[in-house]
């Protein structure tokens, strides 16, 4: 099925932006009164939990990926998987280096 949203770039954009939005949402619902967002990220790096935050933030990509597959937006789904693999490499780097 052809659609303007069935592009690799659109899938990668969704796959990159959705975890960032999820990180903001996790901060907002769990820590908004205690810390600002940047001190929150700094504290996550200090205690070694930034990899865990990134891992949890990528979970909504799975839902969007399944929706894209179900609607036969295969190029967009490929973009979502590509950006998720990039996030996985970043998470592995954080866990090895921090």
Secondary structure, DSSP 8 states (H G I E B T S, - for coil): ---TT-SHHHHHHHHHHHHHHHHHHHHHHHHTTT--HHHHHHHHHHTT-HHHHHHHHTHHHHHHHHHHHHTT-HHHHHHHHHHHHHHHHHHHHHHHH-
